Amino acid sequence: MADRVEIHADLLNSAGNKTADIRDRINAVLAKLSSALDGRGEPWGDDELGERFAAGQSGYLASRVQLLRGGGNMAGTFDNFASAQHSAATLLTGTDHHNAHTLR
């Protein structure tokens, strides 16, 4: 077990900002991808070959939904990480100030 614990709340808060930046970048990529895909319409056509390409559980349309949902989940995970890092930094700073005041 460690003899002492050292916390750098400012660095933890900075890490939270960087994590939030990753979240924002993922969301930007997803928005750009979604817009680009929407702009292309349905170029596979409405014939049998196009239907086989697009339809079904493993078709393009379902895969597209799953890809965008998965990316959104990833962004949400980074959002949770960033929030936890910011909350931890705030809590640790408050605890440190409280302990310093108590020891006076």
Buried (B, 14 or more C-beta within 10 A) or exposed (E): EEEEEEEEBEEBBEBBEEBBEBBBEBBEEBEEBBEEEEEEEEEBEEEEEBEEBBEEEEBBEEEBEEBBEEBBEBBEBBBEBBBEBBEBBBEBBEEEEEEEEEEE
